[in-house]
Amino acid sequence: MINIVSNFCFNYSGKLIMKKICISAFALTLTLSACKQDNSLVDNFNNNNLISDSSNDINHGRSTDKQIIAASIKRNSLRVTKSGSINGDGLYSDQTELYTTPVNPAPGQPVKVRLRAYKGNLTKATLITSDGQSLSMKLESQDKLGVFEFWSVDLSTSNNTRYKFRVENGGDSGWYNAVGFYTNEPDNEASFWYASNFQTPDWAKSAVYYQIFVDRFYNGNPKNDVKDGEYMFPYPEDPTNPNNVTVKAQKWDALPEQPAKNRDFFGGDIEGVRQKLTYLNSLGINTIYFNPIFQSPSNHKYDTQDYRTIDPHFASNSEFKKFVQEAHSKGIRVIIDGVYNHTGSWHRWFNRAKQFDTVGAFQSQQSPWADFYSFSSFPSKYTSWWGFDTLPKLNYASSKLRGEIYSNPDSIAKSWLKDYDVDGWRLDVPNEAGQNGGSDDHSIWQGYRTAVKSAKKDAVIIGELWKNAQPYLQGDQFDGVMNYEGFADAVSTYINDGYTIETIKRDKISPTQFELWIRSILAKNPMQANQTVMNLLDSHDTSRFMYRTEGDKWKMYEAAIFQMTFVGAPTIFYGDEIGTTGAKDPDCRRTFNWNYDKSQHLTALYKKMIQVRKDNSALRTGTFETLLLDDQNGIFSYGRMDKKNRALVILNNTSGTKTVTVNVAKLGFDKGAVLKEELNNTTLSPRNITVDDNRNITIPVYGHYGAVLTANNDSGRISIRK
């Protein structure tokens, strides 16, 4: 998962520092400067910049990834708005309910695919699949406004059907795919994609996640706190080891220890989260994602000691079970962190620290768990995660290990779902798991998915992947990923004037470049996964978004508005909603300040936008169509709609107020339609905005803020196909 590692003061640095920096390929590739000339987005890449700046980079294939992504963006940036007499601006299709029936077909099941165009602008439309089928489309209908027409065709889907459209008007022609309109035929990389037989949990598409690093959230039971000097790690079997430290009990208002030694504890626990469930309800949270909660000697707990035991400084197993029941009673689901790439050296299977009376793999080659790990020279040389001997890597060549992790009836993956009723798993660095020290073994996660879904059909599986997730999102492995590539890095780079999630300064990007970035990632993955990914602004592995704004709360406002209105599940890292700041870990893992200003606008904005998202299904599973890109004025506007609701979002990525005019015919709004502007600048009290005679709305938008306008399809002056 990481690509740059620095400032290790102790061998037992664990995840807190080992995940310190992970350079996103997109942060390095999006140095483009696409501009509009002759109705085209002209590619202006500097390929030297796209694959440069890799000093101190531990490769793991990243250069190849950067080149692939750069080439993808380069091709996608050749979009045009016109090709001869064809107005590509009117073309739209996707895989939501307005454009496909049924939405999620089984393999071989016919599905009706629709394409929208300006009325009278096409004489022919053809759907072309990646396997060479060419299907003529029929003119099906037009909208009640008389502005658009709809073409359709029946398509028989396979497990991985990719398709694009060829459109014609007399002698002129062009191509349309999931990124946009092209004069010349694009390759299939950004074609629409049916991953048939890929079911993701419906509830996960409506999730608003709240990520909790338990030790730093709230201390509800001081009796289970780590005591100052309670134990020594990482090598208690060798007390003279100079890297050993004793644990420290910190005051709640102290800052995390710098440099990190992973031994400072603040007392947060499961009881603390239970006591704050009412707070989470008031915010609108419906899903908790816990960082690791299993027994472990470190504060980050990515060095698992026992997968079947909740860390006693957090809760007992029975207390955790009761917590899940209470959370469910309040409408909040719970997913937990599965660290299956490696264990800690204290784990009973390995037992280097001799904490258990069993014989671990480190102690004997006759251990019942000997083949769970890979040794090159027993016992001192074994494969570990990124070379840290406190994190021995698991060896999935062992069928017995696979049974313990997921396939046995009482496996770890199944038991927490069946016995404790948790709602899913977030998987730590799953792409690095493999056999005999290898990685990218998809058979692990194919088996894992089968096991998890057999135990709880609607359990969600989220993978932590910082780069191309497509190989894991084809219906046989994960439901979604932590969306670092297609959301976190893009939003940070766009809003924070080039500051990436690694807090590295890159070139600023325009609305056009930002839209191209996010749409290119949407095109890479199936719709089912796009609607299920975790859209995060920051996490335990990055600096805080507020830190990257350099204290500009308005940039945080803009980010929150986008987060709640984009495709995918918003994911709040505890404290984002009160403006918690912090540099790279461990500083980003500060304790929650429960004395925060209850009247601050950021918290109220989060509550408001979560409610708006909850009330409008279009913001969860509706279309995502760009309506306006104004690079000169820093404006990005998009619409989302389904059969029930429609929403218009305008983001102002400058520091000054701008009066913005957006045509809303693509959303089906006729003149005289009344839209509800949910934010009313910053009052958060809705006001009505009326569509003018040209089907435009005009509205002032504060700098680094947004406008969100919604309408129910029954509210009148809203037109659909006839």
Buried (B, 14 or more C-beta within 10 A) or exposed (E): BBBBBEEBEBBBBBBBBBBBBBBBBBBBBBBBBBBEEEEBBEBEBEEEBBBEBBEEBEEBEBBEBBBBBBBBBBBBBBBBBBBEBBBBBBBBBBBBBBBBBEBBBEBEBEBBBBBBBBBEBBBBBBBBBBEEEEBEBEBBBBBBBEBBBBBBBEBBBBBBBBBBBBBBBEEBBBBBBBBBBBBEEBEBBBBBBBBBBBEBBEBBBBBBBBBBBBBBBBBBBEEBBBEEEEEBBBBBBEEEBEBBBEBBBBEBEEEBBEEBBBBBBBBBBBBBBBBBBEBBBEBBBBBBBBBBBBBBBBBBBBBBBBBBBBBEBBBBBEBBBBBBEEBBEEEBBBBBBBBBBBBBBBBBBBBBBEBBEEBBBBBBEEBEBBBBBBBEEEBEEBBBBBEBBBBBBBBBBBEBBBBBBBBBEEBBBBBBBBEBBBBBBBBBBBBBBBBEBBBEBBEBBBBBBEBBBBBBEBBBBBBBBBBBBBEBBBBBBBBBBBBBBBBBBBBBBBBBBBBBBBBBEBBBBBBBBBBBBBBBBBBBBBBBBBBBBBBBBBBBBBBBBBBBBEEBBBBBBBBBBBBBBBBBBBBBBBBBBBBBBBBBBBBBBBBBEEEBEEEEBBBBBBBBBBBBBBEBBBBBBBBBBBBBBBBEBBBBBBBBBBEEBBBBBBBBBBEEEBEBBBBBBBBBBBBEBBBBBBBBBEEBEBBEBEBBEEBBBEBEBBBBBBBBBBBBBEBEBBBBBE
